[in-house]
Amino acid sequence: MILAILLSTQPVPADCNDERQAVTEMAAAIDQKYVLADVAKRSSAIVMHQLSQGKFYQHCSNSKAFAKHMTEQLRAILNDGHVFVEYAPDSSAAGDDDWLEKWREGAPTRGFGVRRLERMKDNIAYLHLTDFFELATARNAIAAAFELVSGSDGMILDLRQNPGGSPETEWPVQWTFMAPGSAIPLHRETRQGKKPDLKEPSLQWPRYGTERPLAIIVDKSTFSAPEAVAYSLQAQGRAVVFGSPSGGGAHMLGDAVPVTGGWRIAVPETRPFSPHTGGNWEGTGVIPDFEISKQKAVDAAQKWVASKLKSKRAASKSETAP
């Protein structure tokens, strides 16, 4: 009742009626779908209260600016970097307003996610992946990269400047560094309970395996899908992580919900968690084993891999000595 009075007493600019209705529907979508029920209820109430105070009327004459403004506001309220609002009045087809299509179209200029590959001293491979495009798009580039690093003795996987992408690509990338038949490294759940586990993927490139040392580099620009790779392999004890804490986006989006006015809201509906830790990286990011500046991260990772190789070779010589 109090909320209804507040809504009725605040003046709404004449050209903001669609925005007001859209925000109301966004609040309902959050309340019904957001993966953490307590956060959903609290955040939905905050959105409606702020709507009653005229918080969201700054961009009523510009639909794209309104979408950007709502994305920023909802991320702050939910403390979740995955939620987003976009203006897509014709969401049934790709168009100029579909940011996802723009990202996909940029795949060739971004090397399909493979930014740099180098063979370093001591036969250490360095691979920098900056995107996880859909597997159909990225498969050939990633397969070529893993083919080229397959003969190395140790590896550095750099996931900085990687804002995320497709779980269908992230999943086989992390399994590249696991043994066939390993336990499922990440489970998933919604508000309704545990979801069926993803199956072990059939890799379409050489498996790097579990015996060679692996260093992963992350920082704040590492978000979502690449965080899953780093967190999972670190939790298994398969990789050592260097750099600074990553962006902290673990929750996974559901289908976008259309609302009045041609906007759509995408709400995180699924929570991944590691069987090794019971948790995930939401909010905290992947915490490096060795926190180090971005200027020194590659050098530090290389020295760590080289030291592991040196110890491994020394042990091998000791075992074969008469």
C-alpha positions as CSV (number, residue, x, y, z in Angstrom):
1,M,0.0,0.0,0.0
2,I,2.8,2.5,0.9
3,L,4.6,1.6,-2.3
4,A,1.5,2.2,-4.3
5,I,1.1,5.7,-2.7
6,L,4.7,6.6,-3.4
7,L,4.3,5.5,-7.1
8,S,1.1,7.6,-7.5
9,T,2.5,10.7,-5.9
10,Q,5.7,11.0,-7.9
11,P,5.3,13.0,-11.2
12,V,6.3,11.0,-14.3
13,P,7.4,12.9,-17.4
14,A,4.9,12.5,-20.1
15,D,7.3,10.7,-22.4
16,C,8.5,8.2,-19.8
17,N,5.4,6.0,-19.4
18,D,7.0,3.2,-21.4
19,E,10.1,3.4,-19.3
20,R,8.1,3.3,-16.1
21,Q,6.2,0.2,-17.2
22,A,9.4,-1.4,-18.5
23,V,11.2,-0.9,-15.1
24,T,8.2,-2.4,-13.3
25,E,8.4,-5.5,-15.6
26,M,12.2,-5.7,-15.1
27,A,11.7,-5.7,-11.3
28,A,9.2,-8.6,-11.7
29,A,11.7,-10.5,-13.9
30,I,14.4,-10.1,-11.2
31,D,12.0,-11.2,-8.5
32,Q,10.9,-14.3,-10.4
33,K,14.1,-15.4,-12.0
34,Y,17.3,-14.2,-10.3
35,V,19.3,-17.2,-9.0
36,L,19.5,-16.1,-5.4
37,A,16.0,-15.8,-4.0
38,D,16.8,-13.5,-1.1
39,V,18.8,-11.2,-3.3
40,A,16.0,-11.3,-5.9
41,K,13.3,-10.2,-3.4
42,R,15.4,-7.5,-1.9
43,S,16.7,-6.1,-5.2
44,S,13.2,-6.1,-6.8
45,A,11.9,-4.0,-3.9
46,I,14.8,-1.6,-4.2
47,V,14.2,-1.2,-8.0
48,M,10.5,-0.3,-7.3
49,H,11.3,2.1,-4.6
50,Q,13.9,3.9,-6.7
51,L,11.4,4.0,-9.6
52,S,8.9,5.8,-7.2
53,Q,11.6,8.3,-6.5
54,G,12.2,9.1,-10.2
55,K,15.6,7.4,-10.3
56,F,15.3,6.0,-13.8
57,Y,13.9,8.9,-15.8
58,Q,17.1,10.4,-17.0
59,H,17.1,9.0,-20.6
60,C,13.5,8.8,-21.7
61,S,14.2,10.4,-25.0
62,N,17.0,7.9,-25.9
63,S,16.1,4.2,-25.8
64,K,19.7,3.0,-26.1
65,A,20.9,5.4,-23.4
66,F,18.1,4.2,-21.2
67,A,19.1,0.6,-21.7
68,K,22.7,1.4,-20.8
69,H,21.6,3.4,-17.7
70,M,19.3,0.6,-16.5
71,T,22.2,-2.0,-17.0
72,E,24.5,0.1,-14.8
73,Q,21.8,0.7,-12.2
74,L,20.7,-2.9,-12.0
75,R,24.2,-4.2,-11.8
76,A,24.9,-1.9,-8.9
77,I,21.7,-3.0,-7.1
78,L,22.2,-6.7,-7.6
79,N,26.0,-6.5,-7.4
80,D,26.1,-8.8,-10.4
81,G,28.0,-7.9,-13.5
82,H,26.0,-10.3,-15.7
83,V,22.6,-8.7,-15.7
84,F,22.0,-6.4,-18.6
85,V,19.3,-4.5,-20.5
86,E,19.4,-3.9,-24.2
87,Y,17.1,-2.1,-26.7
88,A,16.1,-4.6,-29.3
89,P,12.6,-3.8,-30.6
90,D,13.1,-6.5,-33.3
91,S,14.6,-9.3,-31.2
92,S,13.6,-12.0,-33.6
93,A,16.3,-11.0,-36.0
94,A,19.8,-9.6,-35.8
95,G,20.1,-5.9,-36.2
96,D,22.2,-2.8,-35.4
97,D,21.0,-2.8,-31.8
98,D,22.0,-6.4,-31.1
99,W,25.3,-6.2,-29.2
100,L,25.8,-9.9,-29.3
101,E,25.7,-10.0,-33.1
102,K,28.2,-7.2,-33.2
103,W,30.5,-9.2,-30.9
104,R,30.1,-12.3,-33.1
105,E,30.8,-10.3,-36.3
106,G,34.1,-9.0,-34.8
107,A,35.5,-12.6,-34.3
108,P,37.8,-12.6,-37.4
109,T,39.4,-9.3,-36.4
110,R,40.0,-10.7,-32.9
111,G,41.6,-13.9,-34.2
112,F,38.5,-15.9,-33.2
113,G,39.7,-15.4,-29.6
114,V,43.4,-16.4,-30.1
115,R,45.4,-13.2,-29.6
116,R,48.9,-14.5,-29.2
117,L,50.8,-17.7,-29.2
118,E,54.5,-18.0,-28.5
119,R,57.1,-20.6,-27.8
120,M,59.3,-19.4,-24.9
121,K,62.6,-20.4,-23.4
122,D,62.7,-24.0,-21.9
123,N,60.0,-25.1,-24.4
124,I,57.3,-23.3,-22.5
125,A,54.2,-22.4,-24.5
126,Y,52.4,-19.1,-24.0
127,L,48.8,-18.8,-25.2
128,H,46.6,-15.7,-24.8
129,L,42.9,-16.2,-25.3
130,T,40.8,-13.0,-25.3
131,D,37.3,-14.3,-26.2
132,F,35.3,-17.5,-26.0
133,F,33.2,-17.2,-29.2
134,E,30.7,-20.0,-29.9
135,L,32.5,-23.2,-30.6
136,A,31.3,-23.3,-34.3
137,T,33.0,-20.0,-34.8
138,A,36.2,-20.5,-32.7
139,R,36.8,-24.2,-33.2
140,N,39.4,-24.0,-35.9
141,A,41.4,-21.3,-34.3
142,I,41.5,-22.9,-30.9
143,A,42.2,-26.3,-32.4
144,A,45.2,-24.8,-34.3
145,A,46.5,-23.1,-31.1
146,F,46.3,-26.3,-29.0
147,E,47.9,-28.3,-31.9
148,L,50.8,-25.8,-31.9
149,V,51.3,-25.9,-28.1
150,S,50.9,-29.7,-27.8
151,G,54.7,-30.3,-28.0
152,S,55.6,-27.9,-25.2
153,D,56.9,-29.1,-21.8
154,G,54.9,-26.5,-19.9
155,M,52.4,-23.8,-20.5
156,I,51.2,-20.3,-19.6
157,L,47.5,-19.6,-20.4
158,D,46.8,-15.9,-20.3
159,L,43.1,-15.1,-19.8
160,R,43.4,-11.3,-19.3
161,Q,41.3,-9.0,-21.4
162,N,38.9,-11.8,-21.8
163,P,35.4,-10.6,-21.0
164,G,33.7,-14.0,-21.4
165,G,31.6,-15.7,-24.0
166,S,30.2,-19.1,-24.7
167,P,30.1,-21.9,-22.1
168,E,30.2,-24.4,-25.0
169,T,33.8,-23.2,-25.7
170,E,34.8,-22.7,-22.1
171,W,33.9,-26.2,-21.2
172,P,36.2,-28.1,-23.6
173,V,39.0,-25.6,-23.0
174,Q,39.2,-26.5,-19.3
175,W,38.9,-30.2,-20.1
176,T,41.9,-29.8,-22.4
177,F,44.0,-29.8,-19.2
178,M,42.1,-32.7,-17.5
179,A,42.4,-36.4,-17.8
180,P,39.7,-38.4,-19.7
181,G,37.1,-39.7,-17.3
182,S,37.8,-37.1,-14.6
183,A,35.0,-36.1,-12.2
184,I,32.8,-33.3,-13.4
185,P,34.7,-30.1,-12.4
186,L,31.7,-27.7,-12.1
187,H,28.1,-28.4,-11.1
188,R,25.1,-26.0,-11.7
189,E,22.0,-25.1,-9.7
190,T,19.0,-22.8,-10.0
191,R,16.5,-21.7,-7.5
192,Q,14.6,-24.9,-8.3
193,G,17.6,-27.1,-7.4
194,K,20.6,-28.8,-9.0
195,K,20.7,-28.9,-12.8
196,P,21.9,-32.0,-14.7
197,D,25.7,-32.0,-15.1
198,L,27.2,-31.1,-18.5
199,K,28.9,-34.2,-20.0
200,E,32.6,-34.6,-20.6
201,P,33.2,-33.0,-24.1
202,S,34.7,-34.8,-27.0
203,L,37.8,-32.7,-27.7
204,Q,38.4,-31.7,-31.3
205,W,42.1,-30.8,-30.6
206,P,45.0,-32.4,-28.7
207,R,44.5,-32.9,-25.0
208,Y,47.3,-31.2,-23.0
209,G,46.8,-33.5,-20.1
210,T,47.6,-33.2,-16.4
211,E,51.3,-33.9,-16.2
212,R,52.9,-30.8,-17.6
213,P,53.0,-27.6,-15.4
214,L,50.3,-25.0,-16.2
215,A,50.2,-21.4,-15.1
216,I,47.1,-19.2,-15.7
217,I,47.1,-15.4,-15.6
218,V,44.0,-13.4,-14.7
219,D,43.1,-9.9,-13.8
220,K,40.0,-7.7,-13.3
221,S,39.3,-7.8,-17.1
222,T,39.0,-11.6,-16.9
223,F,35.2,-12.2,-16.5
224,S,32.7,-15.0,-16.6
225,A,33.6,-18.0,-18.9
226,P,37.4,-17.6,-18.6
227,E,37.0,-17.3,-14.8
228,A,35.3,-20.7,-14.9
229,V,38.4,-22.2,-16.6
230,A,40.8,-20.5,-14.1
231,Y,38.7,-21.2,-11.0
232,S,38.0,-24.9,-11.9
233,L,41.6,-25.8,-12.7
234,Q,42.9,-24.0,-9.7
235,A,40.4,-25.7,-7.4
236,Q,41.4,-29.1,-8.8
237,G,45.1,-28.3,-8.1
238,R,45.8,-28.6,-11.9
239,A,46.9,-25.0,-12.4
240,V,48.6,-22.2,-10.4
241,V,47.1,-18.7,-10.9
242,F,49.1,-15.5,-11.3
243,G,48.0,-11.9,-11.6
244,S,45.3,-10.0,-9.7
245,P,41.7,-11.0,-8.7
246,S,39.4,-11.5,-11.7
247,G,36.1,-9.7,-12.4
248,G,33.9,-12.0,-10.3
249,G,31.1,-13.0,-12.7
250,A,30.1,-16.6,-12.0
251,H,26.3,-16.5,-12.5
252,M,24.9,-17.7,-15.8
253,L,22.2,-15.9,-17.8
254,G,18.9,-17.2,-18.8
255,D,17.0,-16.2,-21.9
256,A,16.3,-12.5,-22.2
257,V,12.9,-11.3,-21.2
258,P,11.1,-8.8,-23.4
259,V,9.5,-5.8,-21.6
260,T,7.4,-2.9,-22.7
261,G,9.0,-0.4,-25.1
262,G,11.2,-2.8,-27.0
263,W,13.8,-3.4,-24.2
264,R,14.9,-6.8,-23.0
265,I,16.4,-7.8,-19.7
266,A,18.7,-10.8,-19.2
267,V,18.8,-12.1,-15.6
268,P,21.3,-14.6,-14.1
269,E,19.4,-17.7,-13.3
270,T,22.1,-20.4,-12.8
271,R,24.9,-20.7,-10.2
272,P,27.9,-22.9,-11.0
273,F,29.9,-24.3,-8.1
274,S,33.0,-26.5,-7.7
275,P,32.7,-29.8,-5.9
276,H,36.2,-29.1,-4.6
277,T,35.3,-25.8,-2.9
278,G,31.5,-25.9,-2.7
279,G,31.5,-22.3,-4.0
280,N,32.4,-20.2,-7.0
281,W,34.0,-16.9,-7.9
282,E,30.9,-14.6,-7.9
283,G,31.8,-11.2,-6.4
284,T,35.2,-12.2,-5.3
285,G,36.8,-13.2,-8.6
286,V,39.4,-15.9,-9.0
287,I,42.0,-15.2,-6.3
288,P,45.6,-15.7,-7.6
289,D,48.0,-18.0,-5.9
290,F,50.6,-15.4,-6.6
291,E,49.3,-11.8,-6.8
292,I,51.5,-9.8,-9.0
293,S,51.3,-6.7,-11.2
294,K,50.3,-7.0,-14.9
295,Q,53.7,-5.9,-16.0
296,K,55.4,-8.8,-14.2
297,A,52.8,-11.5,-14.5
298,V,54.1,-13.3,-17.6
299,D,57.7,-13.2,-16.4
300,A,56.7,-14.6,-13.0
301,A,54.6,-17.3,-14.6
302,Q,57.4,-18.3,-16.9
303,K,59.8,-18.6,-14.0
304,W,57.4,-20.7,-12.0
305,V,56.8,-23.1,-15.0
306,A,60.6,-23.3,-15.6
307,S,61.3,-24.1,-12.0
308,K,58.7,-27.0,-12.1
309,L,60.3,-28.3,-15.3
310,K,63.8,-28.1,-13.7
311,S,62.6,-30.1,-10.6
312,K,60.8,-32.6,-12.8
313,R,64.0,-33.2,-15.0
314,A,66.1,-33.5,-11.9
315,A,63.8,-36.1,-10.4
316,S,63.8,-38.0,-13.7
317,K,67.6,-38.1,-13.7
318,S,67.7,-39.3,-10.1
319,E,65.3,-42.1,-10.9
320,T,67.4,-43.3,-13.9
321,A,70.8,-43.0,-12.2
322,P,72.6,-46.3,-11.6
